[in-house]
Amino acid sequence: MRKTLIAAAVIAVGVAGYYAINKTSSPASVNLSELEYVPADTALFSGQFTALDLVSYLKSLGMSSEQLNNDEMQQAMAALAAESSPAVRFGVALFQDYMTILGAPDDFVKNTGIAAKTRSLTYLVGAAPVARFEVTDAAAFQAFFERAAAQSGVSYQTQQLAGHSYQVYSLSELLDGLELLVSVDRGWGTVALHSSKLPEAHRAQALAQQKPAQNLANNSKLADMSKKYQLKQDGLGFLSTEQLGLAFTTTDGNQLAKDLQLTFSGGLPEPLHVWHTPACRADVAMLAKTWPGLVMDAEIKQQNASGMAMSSKMLFPTESKIALEGLQGLQGFIPSSLNGSLHPSMFYLALGTEISQLTPAISKIWAGMTDLSLNCEPLVAVQEQLKAQNPMMMLAMAGMAANGLQGMSVTINGFSMDMATGQPTAADALITLSADNPQALLANAKAMAPPLAGITLPADGEEISVAEIFPPIAMMGLDARLKASGNHLLLYVGDKAKAQADVIGKEKLSKNGIMSFGMDYKQFFTAMSDMISMSGQPMPPELESMMNTDMQLGLSFGVDQHGVVIATDMKLAE
């Protein structure tokens, strides 16, 4: 459990950093000239249009090479490399070297050639993934890959394309003709996973040496997407189901479709023939229009000697009014102070679902899927399976058990433990339960759980000692209080929690979210270290790193007027 929490925290740092690193810009930067080399039919795009101080970001994280590339990681990578081809060992060597480099921010530029403050682009040229970074040292950028080749035994050579020099690393043991292309030109380093079977014009586009006729600079896709979904112009990204659908149902609908045909040297496999029928092309195109994919935006609010503050948003939009109404019906009440915002507490988690509306909401979504007019044989088969697995009965039972419930939350401001007994000596925490009628909710709960029969809630606006209704709490020496306030039941201990309870108790119910989460890394993992010390176990190096990371993170999951939204907010101090 402990390692799971630490791993989740490390992943959260990385994810938040990834969005900031790959999607940050100023409004004018959408006109970046390098967008002329990004095909308009790319299925995937992520752009960083103004320079992020990557070195300062890594310093703020404070993670050493030993922590990023610890013994367990090294053993796993060594085992993988020992039983693999040179191509896999090449990937392992790149990964290990990069982990080591990330732990030494002062030498990041020297070891990678990537600029300390860098912009980047990630996209597809057909099926070829391309990643591009601003570089200040071309030789160091190329040397990063040459080191991995020397360690793994992968061969490489320098080739020319219309007077441009680039390196080709052979990875044909993984897939016939597979290559990694590495190039530096116009102050940008380019890395592309390519194939020797693709034509020279395709290679020229992957190396950003030839501009596609239709590209993201002369195409309105980014502008249209930003206007439609009210995206901030600090950075943009997308995953296009339209382009994926064309690749799956046609042989030449876009460059990705054309590239995929190269994998079918003996012709299209029989199971895929049905997807290329007019019925499937029409149905997949309709579904792609209804569910366009994924769009992203982000901004950096602060980037100076004091630290960094950034936010990002991922939106899964839909054009289906039925689906949107159903998704919005899944939402419940989340306290405004906990709805994905940065919070002074150590940790918080809030869940919002209006239980009485859960069945109608799921019914709308289910009906939208099962009543959809489809003619594509595989899609019709899936639809028939859905019809046979209607979950409405189970949901109806859940609604009866907790009818009226709209949301709940847990906030931990702090706690301390007695090292000798393992019992809490102090705590400051809040649990909230929000419902249309808390008294009626408790009555339903009593019917389902007889042990609750002796509990009587305080009157609206009053509070009682929890020890009065649950005597064992008195043995812990904590003055826990239960208060009823409007639509909320508030169980709290500690001064901070009491103040937070007073604020939440005044809020009106609204359908404003499904889930939110927040954490202060330094506070949370310092508390965890006390618990580990009490257990007598050694302190994991990953935990020490998290204790020294002065970072706050907030995340929310909900539905807006366009679709499902995941928003993150992060503040990192030097």
N, C-alpha and C positions, 0 to 999 in steps of 0.2 A: 504493500500500500504506500509506504514511504517513497519507494523508488518511483512508483507510478505518479505520485504528486510532483516529485522533483522533475520527472520527465515531462509531465504536462506543462509545468511552469517554464522549462527550457524551451519547449515547442512554442508556447505562447509568446515568449520573447522573440523567437525567431520569426514567427508568423507576422507579428506586429512590425518587426523590423523589415521583413520582406516587402510588405505592402508599402511601407514608407520609402524603401530603397528603390522599388520598381515603379512607383506611381506618384511622383512628386514634381511639381512644376509651378511656373507662374502662368497667368492667363495667356500671355503673348507667346509662350513657348510651344504651343500647339503647332506653330509654324516652323518647327525645327526642320532644317533642310534635309536631314537624314531620313525623314519620313518618305521622301521620294523613292527610297529603295525598299519600302515595305509594300508588298502586293496588296491591293484592295480586297482580294479574295482570301486573305489569310484567315484561317479558322480561329487563330489565337493571337492576341496582341497584349503586350504590357509595356508601357512607356514611362520612363523617368525623364522629364524634360528640363529640369534644372538640377544643378549639382547638389547632391547630398554629401555632407561631411562624413563619409564613411569611417574614416579613422577615428574621429571623435566619438562616433556611435559605438565603435568597438571598444574604445577606452571606457566609455560609460558602463558598458556591460561588465567589464572587469573580469572576464573569463580568461584563464591562462591556457597555454597550449596543453598542459597536463590534464586540465579539466575537460577541454574539448576533445582531446585525443587520449582518453584515459586507458588504463590497462585492459579493461574489458573490451573497449573498442578496438584496441590494437590486436588483441587476441582473436577477435571475430574477423577482423580484416586479414590477419595473417592466415587464418584457417581458410578463408575464401580464396585468397591469392594462391595458396599452396596447391589447391586442387583445380585451378582454373587455367584458361588459355592466356597467352600474353595480352590479348585484348581486354580481358576482365582484370588482369593484374594492372593494366594501364589505368583503368578506371579507379581501382583501389588506391593506386599511388597518387593519382590526382586528388582524390578525396582526402587522404591522410595528410598530404602536403598542405592542402587548403585549410584543414582543421588546425594544423600547426601554425600556419600563417595568421589565421584569425586571432590566435592567442598572443600575437606580438604586433599590436597595431602600429607601433612606431616604424616597423620594418615592412608594413603592408605594401607600400608603393615599390620599395626596392625588390621585394620578392614576387610581385605580380605584374608590375608595370602599370596597373590600373591607377588612375588619378585619385588622389586623396579625396577630392571633391569631384564626384563623377556623375555623368548622366548615362543612361543605358536604355536599350531597346531589346525586347524579346518577341519573336514572331515566327511564323511558319512561311517558308517558300514552298508551296505545295506540301509535300510530306517532310520536308527538311527543316528541322528545328534550327533557328539561328539566334544567337545571343551576341549582343554588341555592347561594348563599354568604351568610354573615353579613356585613353591611355596617355601617359607622359613618357614612358620608357618602352619603346617597341621591343628592344632586345630582351628586357626582363619579362615582358609578356610572353614572348616566344619561348624563353628559357623555362618558364613554368611548365610548359608541355614537354619540352625536351628532357627535363629531369625525370618526368614520369615515364617517358619512352625508354630512357636509359635503365631505369629500375626494373621495368617490366619486360624488356626485350622486344617491344613493338618497333617496327621499322617505320621510318618516315623519310620523305624526300621533299626537296624544294622544286616547285613547278612554276611555270609562267602562264599567265592568261592575259593576252592583249597588253603585254609589257608589265603586268603586275605580278610581283613575286609572292608566293604563299606556300605554306607547308601542308603536306598531306600525310596523315597518320593512318596506316592500314589497319582496319579492324575486321578483316574479311573472315576471321575465325568465327565471329558472331553471326555474320550474315554476308553472303557472297556479294562482294563489291562495296561493302560498307566502309566509309572513310570519315575521319575527322579533319576538317579544313580549318586552318588557323591563318589569319591574315591581319595586317595592320596597314591602314591607309586613311588619310585625311584626319589623323588624330584619333581614330577609332580602331579598337581591336575587335575582330570578328571571329566567332567560333561557330562552325556549322557541322551538323551531322549529315553526311551526304552519301551518295552512291556513285560509283564509277559508271553505272549503267545509264545515268541521267545525262541529257545532252549538255553541251558546253554553255548554251544560253542560260540554262537552269543553274549551272554552277556559277556563272557570272552574277546572277541575281542573288544567289546565296552568299556570295562574297561581297555583296554591295558594290559591284563593279558595273552593273547594268540596271537601269531604272525600268521597272515594269510600266507598261503603257498606262494602266490604271493602278494608282497607288494611293496611300493614305494622305499624301500631300495635295493631290489634285482631285480627291474624292471627298464627298461631304459626310462620310460615315461618322467620323468623330464629332463633328459639329452637330449633326442630326441627333446622335445618341445623347450628347450632352444636353441639348435643348429639351428633348422628349422626357428624359428622366431627371432633369434638374441636377445634373452632375456638376460638381465643382471642377474648375479648370486647372486645379493644381496637379492633376495627373489622371490618366485614363487607362483602362484596360477592358478587354472583352473576350468572351468565348462565344462563337457564332454557331448556333444549331443549324442555321440556313446553309452554311458552307459544309458542315459535317453531313447534313442530309444529302446535299448534292454529291458529295464524295461517296456516299453509301448507295445511292440509287442511280447513279449515272456513270458512264465511262469517261466523259469529257466535259462535265458540267462546270468544273473548275480545275485548277492545277493539281489540287490534292487528289481528285478523282483520277486524273491522268497518271499521276505518280503511282497510285495504288495498283493500277493495271500491270505495272512492271513486276509485281509479286505474283501475278497469275500468268506465268509463262505458257502454261498449257491451256489457257482460256479460263473464263470465269467458272469457279467451282459451282456444282449443281445447286447446293443449298442457297447460294447467293442469287441465282437466276430470278427467283420470285421478287426480290427487292428491286430488280431493274424493270419490272413490269409497269405499265402506265398507272395502274391502280396504286401501287406502292409509292411511285414517285409523287403522285398527287396527295396521298395521305401523309407521307413524311413531310412534304412541303407545307401542308396545312398545319401539322403539329409544330413544325419549326417556326411558323409565323405566330402560332398561339403562344409558344414558349421560346422566345428568341435566344435564350441562353443565359449568359452572365455578363453583367457590366460592373465596373469598379471605378471608384474615384478615391482620392486621398489628398491630404494636405499636411504640410509641416508648419505648425503654428509657432514654433520656437526652435532655433538652431544657433546657439552661441556658447560662450564659455560656461554658462550656468547649467547647460544641459539641452535636452531636446523634448519637444512636445509635438505629438502627431496624432492624426485621426484618419480612419479609412472606412469605406463602405463597400459592401458587396451586395448587389441587387440581382435577384432572380425574377425578372419581370414576366408577366403573363398578359395576354390580350383577351383571356377568357373572363367574362364578367361573373360567370357562375363559379369558376375556380377562385376568383379573387374574393367574392362574397363568402365562400366557404372558408378560405384561409383567414380572412378577417374575423370570422366567427370563432376561430380557435383561440383568439386572444382573450386575455383577462386583464386583471388589474395588477400593475407593478408600481410600487411607490416611486414618485417622480425622482426622489433623491437617489434611487438605486437603479434607475433605468439605463444602465450601461455607462454611467458617468464615473469620473474619478471621485473617490470617496475617502474621507479620513480614516475609515475603519481598517482593520487588518484584513478582513475578508467579508464578502457578502454574496448571497445567492438568492435570486427571486424567481418565482415561477408564476405565470399568469395564465389562467384558463377559466372561462366561465363554464362550469361543469354543466349547467342546465342547457347550454347552447352547444355542447360538444357533439351530441348526436345529430342535431339539425345541420351543424357545420360540416361534419364528416359526410352526412347524407348528400349535401350539395356537391361536395367534391367527388364522392363516389358516383353520383348520378351523372356528373359531367364526364367521367371517364367511361362509364358503362353504356350511356345513351348516345355517345358520340357516333356519328355516321361514318363507318369505316368500310373499305372494300379490299384493303391489302390483307392477304391471307394470314401472314404471321401476326399482324396486329389484331385481326379479328379473333384469332385463337387466344391471344393474351386477354382480350376483352371478355371472352366467354369464361375464362378462368376466374377473372375478377368477379363476374356475376355470381359464380358458384361459391364465393368466399366472402359473402356480405358480413361485415363485422358489427352491424347495427344492434343486434341483440346484446352483445357483450358491452357495448358502449351505453346502451340503455340501462343496464344493471349498474354500471359505474355512476351514471347520472343520478340514479335513485339513492345511492349510498352517500353522495356528497352534493346533493342538490342545493344550489345557491352559492357554493364556493366560487370565488372569483380569483383568488391568488394567495400566495404565502411567501414569506421571506425569512431569511436568517442573516443576521449581521453580528459579527464578532469584532468588538473593539479591542479586546485584550483579555488575557488570563494569565494566571501564575499557578504553579503546582508545588506541592510539598515534596521535595526530593526523597524524603524518607518514606512517606505513606502513599505517594502517587495520587493524593486527593487534591482537588483545587483549593487554593487558599484565597483566591480573589478572581472575580470575573466581571466582565462588562460586555453584555450581549443582549440581543433583541430577537424575538421571534414574533412574526405577525401573521395573522390569519384574517383575510378579508372576504366578506360574504354579503349577500343581499340582506340576510337576517341571521346574525351569529347565533342567537338563541335557538332558532329553528334548526340551524345546522347542527348544534350540539344535541338537540332532541333526536335528530336522525342518527347521529353517531351513537347515542346511548342505545338506540334500538338495535344497532349492529354490533355494539361492543358493551355487554352488560357491566364490565368493571368500571365504566364511566358513569354508571347510574347515580353515584353519590356526589357527583360534581355539580355545583351550582355556580353559574357565572355571576360576576358582579353586575350591578345595575349600570345603565349607560352613564358614562362620565365618572364612574367610581372605580377604585382599585382595591384588591385584597391581597393578603400575603399568600403565596402559593403553598406555604407550609400548612395553611388551614385546610386545603383540599388535597394536599399530597404531603403528608408528614415526613416521609424519608428525605425531602429536600432540606428540612431543618438540620439534619445530621451533617450536612455539608457545610453549614455555617454561612450560607449565601442568602441574602435578603432578596429573594426573587419575588416579583410582583406581577399580578395579572390585572389588566385594565380593559374595560370595555369602552370603546369610544366610537359612536356612530356605527359604521359598517365594519369596524375593526376590533379584533381581539389582540391585545398587545401583552406579551410575556417578556419581562425584562429584568435585568439585574445590573446595577451600576448607574452612575450619574450620566455618562454619555448616552447610554441606551435609553434612559428615562427622557432625556431631551429629544432624542430621535423619535421615540414613541409619541411624544406630544405633538410633533410635527406631522407624522404619518396619520395619527388619529384624527386630524382635521381634514384630511383629503377626501374628496368625493370619488366614488368608484367610476372608473372609465376603462374602456377596452384599449389599452395602450401597449401591450407587449405579450410575449410568450415566455421569454427567459432572459435574465440578465445576470451578470457575474462581475465581480470586481475583487482586486487583490492589491495589497501593498506588499511587495516582495520582501522588503527588508524586515518589516514587522512580522509577517507570517512565518518566514523561514527562521528568524531568530527564535520565535516561540517553538517551532519544531525542533530546533537544536537543543533547547532546554529539555524537551521530552526525550530526545535521543540520549542526552547526557544522563538523564535519570535512569534510562534502561541499561546503561553501562556499555552500549554498543559504540564502535568507533564512528567518528563523524565523517560522512561521505564528502569527498572534495566538491562534488556538485552542489551540496547543501551549503558549504562554505561560500561558494561563489554566489549563490542566491541570497545569502545573508548580506553580502557586500554590494548587492545590486539595488541601488536606491531608485526603484521604479514603481509606478502605479499603473495598473491596467484595468480598463473597464470594457465590457463587451455586452452587447444586447442583440436579441433575436426577436424579430417581430414582422409585421406586415404593414406596408404603406399603400398608397393608392395605385402603385404599379405592381407590387408583388412582395416576395419575401426579402427582408433586409437583414443583413448582419453588419453591425457597426462596431468599430473598436476605437478606443481612445487610450493613448499611452503617454506618460510623462516620465522622462528619464533624467535624473540629475547627475552631474559630473561627480 
